[in-house]
Amino acid sequence: MRRRYIPQPRSHFLKVTCECGNVQEIFSHATTIIVCRVCGKTLAEPSGGITKLYGEVIEVLD
C-alpha cells in the first residue's frame, strides 16, 4: 500500500502581546491591519504573504 503525503499548512495562529499588556490571538497570514483592542496600537499589518508583526509573540498555536 502506498502512503500519501499530506501537506501541513504553513499558516498558524499566534498569541501576541501589546506594549500595554493586552494579549490577542491573530492569524499569521492576516490580510487586514490588526490593532490592539485596549490601546489602539497596530499589532500587525499585511505584507504580501506573511504578516509583519509589531507586538511580541508569546506562543504559536497549532
Wavefront OBJ file of the C-alpha trace (Angstrom):
o trace
v 0.000 0.000 0.000
v 1.348 3.419 -0.961
v 1.368 6.198 1.568
v 0.118 9.582 0.505
v 1.909 12.722 1.509
v -0.447 15.096 3.275
v 0.987 18.631 3.295
v 0.863 20.598 6.538
v -0.344 24.204 6.439
v 2.298 26.937 6.682
v -0.079 29.323 8.407
v -0.897 29.280 12.099
v -2.391 31.357 14.877
v -0.185 33.435 17.173
v -0.669 34.808 20.672
v 0.716 38.332 20.527
v 1.102 40.804 23.368
v 0.977 44.584 23.065
v 3.078 47.117 24.997
v 0.037 47.816 27.185
v -0.078 44.151 28.286
v -3.109 43.066 26.255
v -2.867 39.579 24.696
v -4.611 38.805 21.380
v -4.699 35.812 19.063
v -4.014 36.694 15.430
v -3.580 34.780 12.164
v -0.042 34.580 10.749
v -1.261 35.425 7.233
v -3.712 38.207 8.125
v -4.968 40.362 5.249
v -6.034 43.389 7.299
v -4.328 45.685 9.797
v -4.779 44.362 13.328
v -4.913 46.864 16.185
v -4.870 46.365 19.949
v -8.365 46.323 21.419
v -7.246 48.239 24.517
v -4.866 50.998 23.376
v -5.403 51.021 19.582
v -1.721 50.489 18.663
v -1.028 48.496 15.465
v -0.035 44.897 16.284
v 0.248 43.540 12.744
v -0.169 44.561 9.123
v -0.209 42.556 5.892
v 2.959 42.478 3.803
v 2.412 40.237 0.807
v 2.122 36.799 2.368
v 3.147 36.635 5.994
v 2.006 39.339 8.392
v 4.518 41.909 9.654
v 4.301 41.850 13.466
v 4.861 44.804 15.794
v 3.914 43.027 19.025
v 5.788 40.288 20.851
v 4.849 36.669 20.024
v 4.126 34.727 23.205
v 3.021 31.405 21.739
v 2.402 29.693 18.400
v -0.926 27.833 18.405
v -1.432 24.752 16.234
l 1 2 3 4 5 6 7 8 9 10 11 12 13 14 15 16 17 18 19 20 21 22 23 24 25 26 27 28 29 30 31 32 33 34 35 36 37 38 39 40 41 42 43 44 45 46 47 48 49 50 51 52 53 54 55 56 57 58 59 60 61 62
